Amino acid sequence: MHRLLLLAGLGLTLTAGYASAQGVISGTVTGPDGKPLRAVFVRAEHTGSANVDEMRGSEGTGKTISVLSNNQGQFVLDGLDPGTYQVWTTAVGFRGTPARVSVNVKAGAPGKADFAMRT
């Protein structure tokens, strides 16, 4: 019984350690009037490695993650591997300003990307 509890505790510790090695990009999307826009498609693509040794000649994984902004125009892209991400928005009838944002993601240090949509 004690071995089972020890193994279960070890599994939780390893899982928690893995989760903390990932990062987050959050931000807000606003419209031309400065008010929050909901249901804007926000996408991030991993374009570069966070490890300096791996960066020499290394491209990102190309892995993408997408979410929609909420009623307050906020979005959270989570579970990201450390590295550089290109983040952009898409909404019918709008274009994002800036068009793309480069964000460096580090474990435990949230990245930020805000967009002001224009018609």
Disulfide bonds with the S-S distance in Angstrom:
none
